[in-house]
Amino acid sequence: MTKKKIVYLVIVLYGLLQSYPVYARCGGVDYSWGANSLATMHDFVVTMMLYVLYIIYAIASIVAIIASVQIYIKMNNGEDGVKKSIQLVVGACLFLVGASIVFPAFFGYRI
């Protein structure tokens, strides 16, 4: 064996031997000392989720306004694809609003 292979073998064996103490301690850990920190973190995440929800609503409204102006311009110029543009805008807005309802519900939050 070359020296490089021996080093790799030692590293792999060391990693395998170090994982057993981790498995031995995983069931007996006392998490009560961090309960206040966990509750604070939960409140922070829920508050940020509300702010993100408001940002999503703002982005959806801006997208709808800009796209409706572009659709109006297309209609006045007589270009093709007006129906497709309307469907894309309605679909994008429905996705943004729907995602803001579905994703928190998926993770068990009610906003």
N, C-alpha and C positions, 0 to 999 in steps of 0.2 A: 504494500500500500504506500501511496505517496503521502507526503506530509500534509498536503491540502485535504486529502480524503480523511485522514485521521482527525484533523481539526474539525471538519464538518461532522464527523461521527461523534466526537466529543460534545459539540454544540447540541446536536440532536438528542443525545442521551441526557445531557444536562437539562434540556427543556422538558423532556419526558419525566425526569425525576422531580423537577420543581413543580409540576402540575398536581401531583398527588396531595401535598399539603393544602392546596387551594380547595380541592374537592372535599377534604376532610373537614374544613371549617365552614363550608357554605351553609350548613343547616343550623348552626348554633350561634349566629350573629345576632346581637341585640341592637335593634334599630331604634329603640325608644329615645335615645339621646338626640337623634336628628329629626324627631317628629315636628318640632316647631319650624325648623328650616324647610322641611318638606312641605308643610302647609303654606309657608310664605312663598315658596317657589310655585306652588299650585296657584295661589292667588295672582302672582305676577304673570304666569302663563295665560290664565283666563283673561286678565286685563289686557294683555297684549293681543290676545285673540279678538277681543272686541275692537281694538284699534285697527287691526288688520281687516276685520270685517267692514269697518267704515271706509277704509282705503279702497277695498274692493268695490264697494258701492260707488265711490267717487270715480274710480277708473271706468266702471261700467257706464256711468252717466256721461263722462267725457267721450268715451268711445261711441256711444249712441248719438251724441250731438254732432260729432265730427263726421260720422258715417252718414247721418241723415242729410247733412249739408252736401256731402259728396254724391249721394243718391239724387238729391234735388238738382244738382248741376248736371248729372248724367241724364236725368229726365228732360231737362231743358235743351240739352244738346242733341237729344235723340239717339244716344249711344245704346248699344246692345248690353245685355246683362244686368238690367235694372232689377229684375225679379231675383236673380242670383245674389246681388248685393244686399237686397232687403232680407233675404233668408239668412245670409251670413251674419248680418248685424243682429237680427232677432236671435239666432242661435248662440252667438257670442254672449249677448246679454243674459239669455236664459241660463247659459253655463255658469257665468260669474255669479249670478244670484242663486242658482241651484247649488253650486259648489259651496257657497257660504252657508247654506242650510244643511247640506248633506255631510260635509266633512266634520263639523262639530258633532253632529248626531252620531257619526261613525265612531268617534272617540268618546262618546257618552256625555257630552256637554250640551246643556240647553242655554242658548244665548237669548 
